[in-house]
Amino acid sequence: MEVETITASKDLCLYNTMTNQKETLKPINPGKIGMYVCGVTLGSYDSVNLDAARTFVAFDVLYRYLRYLGYQVNYVRSLGDLDNMLFFKAKVYGANPVDYSSRLHKQYLVDMNALQCLLPTHEPRVSDHVEHIINMIIKVIEKGYGYQVGGDVFFSVHKSPNYGQLLSSQSLAGNRVSEGVALLDLKKRNPADFALWKAAKPGEEPSWESPWGLGRPGPHVECRAMSTLYLPPRFDIHGGTANLKFPHHENVIAQTCATCEEDSSGANFWLHSEHVINNNDPKLLRHCRYFTIREIMVMYHPLAVRHFLMSVHYRTSLTYTMYEVEVSSDSLYNVYQTLQDLVEALAPYQEALKEKNRKYKQTSEAQDAIKILWRDFEEKMSDDLNSPPILRGAFPRTMKLIKRMSLVVSLVELEKAARGILDVLGLLTSLSYQELLKEMKQKALARAKLGEEEVLQLIEERKTRRFLRDFVKSDKIRAWLKSRGISLMDIPGGKDTLWRPSFLFSPQPKPGKHTLWRPMPHCSSKP
């Protein structure tokens, strides 16, 4: 869907982890933004997990909003394919590591597409840039920051006086591995030193020739090497998930300072998204690194999952419960249904609205509502991408206004504004509202473990019972479907009954209670 771009009147402020405060984004090159995001490590998971998905959605929202503001964005998202877990899995499956990583990459792109994450400008794979990485390591050694021990190369942390910049408000020592454990690697001069190059073990593959013998890059070296290939030495934004602050991003900064002529962290802004934690099980409160979005998308629409991942500010931990995913699914369904009802109501007037010589005027109420909607959207998004109030406040208010407004021209403009904001937030696809609603209803049937034919048969049986004035039985059918997440709506006049997904969970407990959200109780057998 084409969306009109409106230039925001407010500067974009983002929270810079380096300075621990919000700062106005001032591009290094006017009108252009260079952004590097640490992407997925392919070997860690066979499918994108919920925790990683939140990071990619958060930076996709930033990417979309920057483009909405009119910036030309060079978005680089890395792809890690040289980790030990990948090689281990490939060996277990009897697959070639390169072929196995390519298969995982394809699955990853399918997951990203389902979440409506736009493709970045570049998505470099570490294995394709080993030569560039070797050249950077050589430069680190020449500058006196690296040293070789046998076939390994390490970065000497004590040579980097500003090491720990990202943790300026925290205890660097508290984030390091204990010295006793680190000293197990006797090759290091300092327990905090990190590997730039790792010598290959006998029979280990893949490995590459280097000035230090066969081996492969260390785990923290690729980002600096690849960012300088696709972006200037200093660029606007470097981002990733919160657990990358230390040691990964701290080590990236150390390498940057070692290889640049000027003392620089490499990026003006360092952005980090917080984790998703699981609270479905009171005994299991941890990062959702083992819940894949594919598991959740069996029951919920991908856009409902995206809505859930955006429902809390990206710098605040997001608690995963089925209740919260259900809230997002129900909210989004209501938005699409309202807009679909509007499209159907406007259908008879479309030809007249297209006539060039006819002039139409909006009501002042509609004009004010559209201005407020865009103003609230830009104010919230320009305040460190604060999307939750948009999803919870401005958008629901607009949906209510659409339901009570009658002037055709005003409704057309309201729909256009709502569609525009949904598009910037990544909550639209190429499908129509009607098609999206159909997909969401299919997910509701999956949650209910029912086929649509079964639901329609029960609706017909209920009609018969109502005709026979057997209201006890008809009410029992409605209640049973309701307990399965299927709500029935009788059309005025009694001619037809429609169904839609309904909220599946019991009311939310009072704040402070740790009771888990549970589905409403239902009978296992049909009425």
CORRA-V426081 format. One record per run of one state. SS is the DSSP state (H for helix, E for strand, L for the rest). FROM is the first residue (numbers start at 1). LEN is the number of residues. If there is no record, write none. Layout:
ss=(SS;SS)
from=(FROM;FROM)
len=(LEN;LEN)
This chain:
ss=(L;E;L;E;L;E;L;E;L;E;H;L;E;H;L;E;L;E;L;H;L;H;L;E;L;E;H;L;E;L;E;L;H;L;H;L;H;L;H;L;E;L;E;L;E;L;H;L;E;H;L;E;L;E;L;E;L;E;L;E;L;E;H;L;H;L;E;L;H;L;H;E;L;H;L;H;L;H;L;H;L;H;L;E;L;E;L;E;L;E;L)
from=(1;13;17;21;25;29;30;32;38;41;42;45;49;50;69;72;78;79;81;84;93;97;115;122;123;125;126;143;146;150;152;156;157;160;165;168;172;176;179;183;194;200;208;209;215;218;222;231;235;242;260;267;274;276;279;281;282;284;285;287;288;292;293;298;302;310;318;321;322;355;364;383;384;388;405;408;425;433;449;452;468;471;484;486;491;497;502;505;506;519;520)
len=(12;4;4;4;4;1;2;6;3;1;3;4;1;19;3;6;1;2;3;9;4;18;7;1;2;1;17;3;4;2;4;1;3;5;3;4;4;3;4;11;6;8;1;6;3;4;9;4;7;18;7;7;2;3;2;1;2;1;2;1;4;1;5;4;8;8;3;1;33;9;19;1;4;17;3;17;8;16;3;16;3;13;2;5;6;5;3;1;13;1;8)
